[in-house]
């Protein structure tokens, strides 16, 4: 009897030790990934508040010897950085709005309505999203040129939904399936139309998924480089991702100004994801489980 009790006690102690080991390993991994994420931002910030002379100084130091904000002043006042910032904001918000509106209608139609080719369209959405952008920019460029929208942010507004809309529609489809059909049927019996059901019942319940769609679309439009580089050529139509590459001289690298611009460019998506992280996790979890 004593042997059995001793064996159980040792087993419990072993489980506790194993549990503590997993907890310690988890915190070590979390600390590693936090540092992996934060250190580049700290590096960019430190470089952005150093003078060019200090950046190229052989006696390199991580902390600046004196705080220099001239790089930020040059970006805001002197150069075309604010024009690039405006273009990126307009294009990203427009593509996000189109993805939300068209994706909501498309996902609801595929999920709730019965029509020929519904399953083919659903599978085609996933296939379209998997196509690499490098295969599509040539035909898209020809379409944009035929519409006289080349070297214009309006062309980017038209092109960006081609790679954001398929994923957004697929994600909303997965979330709409998790909404009880009885709620919609009750609204239809009370005289509400399909559009009214979508806006009054489905979309309010799908708020977490809409947040995920909005953040994904905005981030994709904000960070996109290939289409913006190919479809625009003038300073007034460039976006931030392309504009930052123009800061590279032939033999001179303006690291201070580039780090300041990169830091400003990275802040909007980081702030948005930080403020909406709970809704993002909820929307991705429910959409992934129910899909």
N, C-alpha and C positions, 0 to 999 in steps of 0.2 A: 504493500500500500504506500509505504514511504517512498519507494522507488518511483512509483507512478506519479505521485505528487511532485517529486523532484524533477521528473522528466517534463511534466507539464509546465513547471515553473521555468525550466531552462528554455523550453520552446517559446513561451511568451516573451522571455527576455531576448531571445534571438530575433523574434518578430519586431520587437521594439527597436532593437539595434538596427535591423534592416530598414525599418521605417524612418529612423533618424538619418540613416545614410542616404536614403532617397531624397529627403528634405534638404540635406546639406548639398547634395549634388544638384538639385533643382535650383537652389539659390546661387550656386556657383555659375551654372549655365546662364541664369537670368542676369547676373552681374556681368558676365562676359558679353552677352548680346547687348546690354545697355551701353557698355563702354564702346562696343563695336559701332553702335548707332550714334552715340553722342560725340565721340572723339573727332570725327570728320567735321561736325558743326563747330566744335571748339577751335579746331585748326583753321577753318575758314574765317571764323570771327577774329582770331588773333592776327591772322595775316591781313585782314581787312582794315585793322586799326594800326598798322605799321606803315612807316614811310617806305618808299621804294628803295631808298638807300639802306635802310635797316634790313629789308627782305633779302637783299643781295650781299649783305655784310658777311664775310667769312666767319666772324665770331657770332654764329647763329644762337639766338635765345628764343625759347618758346614764348615767354611773356614779352610784350613790347616795352622798350625802354621809355617811350613816351606815347601817349594816346594820340593818334592822328586820324581825324575824321574827314580828311580831304578827299578820299576816294568816294565816300558817299556823297559829298557835295558835288564832285565832278559828275557822278551818275545822274543826280537829280537835276542839276542846273545846266551843265554844259553839254552833255552828250544826248544822243537820241534814246537813252535808256527808258525814259518815261513814255515815249511813243511805243516802244516794244512792249512795255508793261501794259499799256492801254490796249494794244492789239491782242495780246495774250488773254487779257481779261474778257474782252468782248467775244473773241472766238470761243473761249472755253465756256463761258456762260451760255452762249447761243447754242453750242453743241449739246450742252447739258440739258437745256430746256427742250430741245428737239428730241433728245433721247428719252426724257421723262414723258413727254406727250405721246410721241409715236410708239414708244415702248409700252406704255400703259394700254393704249388702244389695241396694239398688236397682241400683247400677252393675254388680254381679256378675251379677245376674239378667238384666239387659238385654244384657250382653256375652257371657255364656256359655250361657244357657238359650235354648231355642227355644220360643216361644209366640206365639199370635196377638196382633197389635197391638204387637209389640215395637218396631218402627220408629216407629210413631205415638207411642208413649210417649216415645221418645228425642227426637223432634222437639218434642213438647209440652213437654219439660223446658226446652229452649232458649227456646221461646216464652213460657213462664211466667216465666222469669228476665228477659226483656226488658220485661215489663209494668211500667209505673211504679207506684211505691207509692201515688201520689195517686189512682189508679183503684181500688185495692183496700181502702183503709182503711175505707170506708163499709160494704161487705158484711162485712168482717172484724169491724168494730165491732158489727154486728148479731149476728153469731155469738157473739162474746164476751159480749154482753149477755144473749143467750138462755141461755148456759151459766153465768150469774151470776158471771162472772170479770172484770167491768169494775172498774176502779180496784184492780187486783191485779197483782202481778208474775207470778202464774201465767198470766194472760192473755197477758202479753208472752212468757213461755216458750213458749206455744202458737203465737203469731203469728210470732215471729222466724224459725223454720225455714221459713216459707212463702217467704222471699226468699233464704235461705242454702242450703236443700236442693237446689233445681234446679241451681245452679252447681256445688255440691260433687259431686252425682251425675254431672254431665256431665264434670267434670274427672277423677273416678275412672274413669269409663268409658274415657276416652282413655288413662289410665295402665294400666288392666287389659288393654287390647288389646296393650300392649307386653310383657306377661309371656308367655313361651312356653307354648303350650297343652300341650306334651308333659309339662311338670312336673305339671300337674294330672291328666292322663291316667294318668301313672305312679302318682300317689297314689290315684286311684280304683281302679286295678287292684289295688293293695295292700290295698284294703278301706276306705279313708278316704271318708267321705261328703262331700257338697257343702259342708256347714257346716264340717267339719274342713279341707277344702281351702282354704276362704276364710280361716279363722283361722290355719292352720298354714303355708300357702304363699303365698297371694296377698297378704294384708295385711302380713306381714313384708317382702316384696319391694316393696310399695307404700308404704313408710315415708315417702319424700320427698313423695309426693302427699298422704298423710294429714296431714303437717305443714302443707302449703299449705292444705288444707281447714280444718284447725283454726285456723290464723291468720286465714284469710279469714272464717270464721264468727264467730270471737271479735271481730275488728275491726268487722264489720258490726253485730253486736249491741251492741258497746261504743259505737259512734258514732251509732247510730240515734236519730233525734229525733222524726219525725212520729208513728209509732205510740205511742211512749212519751208524747208530748204529748197525743194524743187519748184513749188508753185509760186514763190515770191522771189523778187530780185532787188527791189528798191528798199531804201532805209525806212521809208514810211509804212511799209507793209510787212516788215519783218516781225517775228515774234521773239520772245525772250530767249528761247533755246537756240535760235539761229543767231540772234544778236550777240549773245555772249561769245560765240566763236569769232565774231568780227573784231573782238578786242585783241586778238592775236596778231602782232605785227610780223613783218618778214623775219626779223632777227631779234625782236624785243617782245618779251612777255610781260604784260602789265598785270602781275599777279595780284597786287593789292586791289585794283579796280575789279578784276575778274572774281576774286573771292567775295568782295562786297556785293557784286551783282548776283553771284551764285547763292549767297546767303539770303538775299532779299527774294530771289526766285523760289527758294526752297521753303520759305516761311508759310505762304498761304496753304498749301496742302497739309503741312504738318499741323498747323493750327486747326484746320477743319477736321482732320482725323482725331485730334486730341479732344476736341469739344464733342464730337459725335461718336466716340469709340464704342459706347454701350449700344447705341442703335445699330452700329455697323456689325458688331458681334452678333447681336440678336437677329438682324436681317440675314446675315450669311448662314447662321446656324439653322434657322427655321427653313430658309430656302433650300439649303443643302439636304436636310433630313427629309423634308416633304417631297422634294423633287424626285 
